[in-house]
Amino acid sequence: MGISIKTLFNEILESIPSTSTISIIGRMRSGKTTFARLLSDYIEEYYKNQGFTVFYSVFTPSMIDNLAFIEQYIADNSQDVNILIFDDLSFKLTGNTRHAREFFNMITRIAHITQSDYNVVFFIGHYSKAISPFLRASNVVVLTSITHPEIVSLKELFTLSSLYDFLYYHEIYPRRYIFLIRYHVFERIIDFTIESLAKPLTKREKLSLDTKTETSGFR
């Protein structure tokens, strides 16, 4: 748990494919958006420092109702590196619905849509049991909260020893930002509280998660 945020993010970025998916799952107000914001900002800065152009956009649940528009919007605005965040997917894409299948099909074609080899797609969901297996099989899976009954449904994602250790830390420090992260061959329990973090976003702030989305054309 002693690894720094910068070291963790660099290790994640260097160990996953250039086009990757990142799932962040957990209960409300457990730090999902905070983690996504920190990692996506790090990725953006990482590539910009190398001279790449970066497209960054956040999509809310109401936006993903119009997949054709989203696909065209991504294609029209894509850059060398594309960072796409789909926020609050809980129950929106569960089950074997036509809309869910079309959404996942779009994600599997993301490199073709953007015409770039560098794409990082974030999925944020509130409830681990509600998240589609497609999202749970991401290159990176981040768990921001846990209860004992959830261990059974999460053992396909993490080792039991990691899950029980994570549960132990959460029971001892319920008010801390402690995350369980799987990427490449690693599983790490990280206490982000040891570093200076921004407070969780208010409801008003979350409605405009990033000012970059204000010019996206979504209304």
C-alpha positions as CSV (number, residue, x, y, z in Angstrom):
1,M,0.0,0.0,0.0
2,G,3.1,2.3,0.1
3,I,3.2,2.9,-3.7
4,S,2.7,6.5,-4.8
5,I,-0.1,7.5,-7.1
6,K,2.3,8.7,-9.8
7,T,4.3,5.4,-9.6
8,L,1.0,3.4,-9.8
9,F,-0.4,5.2,-12.7
10,N,2.9,5.0,-14.6
11,E,3.1,1.3,-14.0
12,I,-0.5,0.8,-15.2
13,L,0.1,2.8,-18.3
14,E,3.2,1.0,-19.2
15,S,1.8,-2.5,-18.6
16,I,-1.5,-2.3,-20.6
17,P,-2.2,-2.2,-24.3
18,S,-2.3,1.2,-26.1
19,T,-6.0,0.6,-26.6
20,S,-7.5,-0.4,-23.3
21,T,-10.6,-0.4,-21.2
22,I,-10.7,0.5,-17.5
23,S,-13.6,-0.4,-15.3
24,I,-14.2,1.3,-12.0
25,I,-16.9,-0.2,-9.8
26,G,-18.2,0.3,-6.3
27,R,-20.8,2.0,-4.2
28,M,-21.9,5.6,-4.5
29,R,-19.4,8.2,-3.0
30,S,-16.6,5.7,-2.7
31,G,-14.2,7.5,-5.0
32,K,-14.9,6.2,-8.5
33,T,-15.0,9.5,-10.2
34,T,-12.1,10.7,-8.2
35,F,-10.0,7.8,-9.4
36,A,-11.1,8.2,-13.0
37,R,-10.3,11.9,-13.0
38,L,-6.8,11.4,-11.5
39,L,-5.9,8.6,-13.9
40,S,-7.3,10.2,-17.0
41,D,-5.5,13.5,-16.2
42,Y,-2.3,11.6,-15.7
43,I,-2.7,9.8,-19.1
44,E,-3.5,13.1,-20.8
45,E,-0.4,14.8,-19.4
46,Y,1.7,11.7,-20.1
47,Y,1.0,11.8,-23.8
48,K,0.9,15.5,-24.2
49,N,4.4,15.6,-22.8
50,Q,5.5,13.4,-25.6
51,G,4.0,15.7,-28.2
52,F,0.7,13.8,-28.9
53,T,-2.6,15.5,-29.3
54,V,-5.3,14.3,-26.9
55,F,-9.1,14.1,-27.2
56,Y,-10.8,13.8,-23.8
57,S,-14.6,13.5,-23.3
58,V,-17.0,12.4,-20.6
59,F,-20.3,10.8,-21.5
60,T,-23.3,10.6,-19.1
61,P,-26.0,8.0,-19.1
62,S,-28.4,10.2,-21.0
63,M,-25.8,10.7,-23.7
64,I,-25.3,7.0,-24.5
65,D,-28.9,6.6,-25.5
66,N,-27.8,8.0,-28.9
67,L,-25.0,5.7,-29.9
68,A,-24.9,6.8,-33.5
69,F,-24.3,10.4,-32.5
70,I,-21.6,9.4,-30.0
71,E,-19.8,7.3,-32.6
72,Q,-19.8,10.1,-35.1
73,Y,-18.8,12.6,-32.5
74,I,-15.8,10.5,-31.5
75,A,-14.8,10.0,-35.1
76,D,-15.0,13.7,-35.8
77,N,-13.0,14.8,-32.8
78,S,-10.4,12.0,-32.4
79,Q,-6.8,12.8,-32.0
80,D,-3.5,10.9,-31.6
81,V,-4.7,9.7,-28.2
82,N,-8.4,9.4,-27.1
83,I,-9.6,9.3,-23.5
84,L,-13.3,8.4,-23.3
85,I,-15.1,8.2,-19.9
86,F,-18.6,6.6,-19.7
87,D,-19.9,7.6,-16.3
88,D,-22.6,6.0,-14.2
89,L,-23.3,2.9,-16.3
90,S,-25.1,1.0,-13.4
91,F,-28.1,-0.8,-14.8
92,K,-27.9,1.2,-18.0
93,L,-26.1,-1.5,-20.0
94,T,-27.0,-4.6,-18.0
95,G,-28.6,-7.7,-19.5
96,N,-28.5,-8.9,-23.1
97,T,-30.4,-5.9,-24.5
98,R,-30.0,-4.7,-28.1
99,H,-28.8,-1.3,-26.8
100,A,-26.2,-3.0,-24.6
101,R,-24.9,-5.2,-27.5
102,E,-24.7,-2.1,-29.8
103,F,-22.8,-0.2,-27.2
104,F,-20.2,-3.0,-26.6
105,N,-19.9,-3.5,-30.3
106,M,-19.0,0.2,-30.6
107,I,-16.3,-0.2,-27.9
108,T,-14.8,-3.2,-29.7
109,R,-14.5,-1.0,-32.8
110,I,-13.1,2.0,-31.0
111,A,-9.7,1.9,-32.7
112,H,-11.4,1.7,-36.1
113,I,-13.7,4.6,-35.2
114,T,-10.9,6.9,-34.0
115,Q,-8.3,5.7,-36.5
116,S,-5.8,5.7,-33.7
117,D,-3.9,3.0,-31.9
118,Y,-4.1,4.9,-28.6
119,N,-7.5,4.8,-26.9
120,V,-8.3,4.5,-23.2
121,V,-12.0,3.9,-22.4
122,F,-13.2,4.3,-18.8
123,F,-16.4,2.6,-17.5
124,I,-17.8,3.8,-14.2
125,G,-20.5,1.8,-12.4
126,H,-22.1,2.0,-9.0
127,Y,-22.8,-1.7,-8.2
128,S,-20.4,-4.5,-8.9
129,K,-23.2,-7.1,-9.4
130,A,-24.8,-4.9,-12.0
131,I,-21.8,-4.5,-14.2
132,S,-21.8,-6.4,-17.4
133,P,-19.1,-9.2,-17.8
134,F,-17.9,-7.2,-20.8
135,L,-16.9,-4.3,-18.5
136,R,-15.6,-6.6,-15.7
137,A,-13.2,-8.1,-18.2
138,S,-11.4,-4.8,-18.8
139,N,-7.6,-4.5,-19.0
140,V,-7.8,-2.6,-15.6
141,V,-10.4,-3.2,-13.0
142,V,-10.7,-0.9,-10.0
143,L,-12.8,-1.8,-6.9
144,T,-13.6,1.2,-4.7
145,S,-15.8,-0.6,-2.1
146,I,-16.7,-4.0,-0.9
147,T,-19.0,-5.9,1.4
148,H,-18.7,-9.6,2.4
149,P,-21.6,-10.8,0.2
150,E,-20.0,-9.3,-2.9
151,I,-16.9,-11.5,-2.6
152,V,-18.5,-14.4,-4.3
153,S,-19.4,-12.4,-7.4
154,L,-16.0,-10.7,-7.4
155,K,-13.7,-13.8,-7.2
156,E,-13.6,-14.0,-11.0
157,L,-11.9,-10.6,-11.0
158,F,-9.5,-10.9,-8.1
159,T,-7.9,-13.5,-5.9
160,L,-9.8,-14.4,-2.7
161,S,-6.8,-13.3,-0.6
162,S,-6.9,-9.8,-2.2
163,L,-10.6,-9.5,-1.7
164,Y,-10.5,-10.5,1.9
165,D,-7.5,-8.2,2.6
166,F,-9.5,-5.4,0.9
167,L,-12.5,-6.1,3.0
168,Y,-10.3,-6.0,6.1
169,Y,-8.9,-2.6,5.3
170,H,-12.4,-1.2,4.4
171,E,-13.8,-2.4,7.8
172,I,-10.9,-0.8,9.7
173,Y,-10.8,2.4,7.7
174,P,-14.3,3.0,6.3
175,R,-13.7,6.7,5.5
176,R,-10.5,6.3,3.5
177,Y,-10.0,6.1,-0.2
178,I,-8.7,2.5,-0.4
179,F,-8.9,0.8,-3.8
180,L,-8.2,-2.7,-5.0
181,I,-6.7,-2.6,-8.5
182,R,-6.0,-5.4,-11.0
183,Y,-3.9,-4.7,-14.1
184,H,-1.6,-6.9,-16.2
185,V,-0.4,-9.6,-13.7
186,F,-0.7,-7.3,-10.6
187,E,-3.2,-6.9,-7.9
188,R,-2.6,-4.0,-5.5
189,I,-4.5,-2.5,-2.6
190,I,-3.8,1.2,-2.6
191,D,-4.6,3.7,0.1
192,F,-5.0,7.0,-1.8
193,T,-5.8,8.8,1.4
194,I,-2.1,9.0,2.3
195,E,-1.7,11.5,-0.5
196,S,-3.5,14.9,-1.1
197,L,-6.7,14.2,-3.0
198,A,-9.5,16.4,-4.1
199,K,-12.7,16.0,-2.2
200,P,-15.5,14.0,-3.9
201,L,-17.4,16.1,-6.4
202,T,-20.6,17.7,-5.4
203,K,-23.8,16.9,-7.4
204,R,-23.4,20.2,-9.2
205,E,-19.8,19.6,-10.0
206,K,-20.4,16.1,-11.3
207,L,-23.0,17.4,-13.8
208,S,-20.1,19.1,-15.5
209,L,-17.4,16.6,-14.6
210,D,-15.0,18.3,-16.9
211,T,-15.3,21.7,-18.6
212,K,-13.9,20.1,-21.7
213,T,-17.3,18.4,-22.3
214,E,-19.2,21.7,-22.4
215,T,-18.2,22.2,-26.0
216,S,-19.0,18.6,-27.0
217,G,-22.2,19.4,-28.7
218,F,-24.3,17.4,-26.3
219,R,-27.4,19.1,-24.9
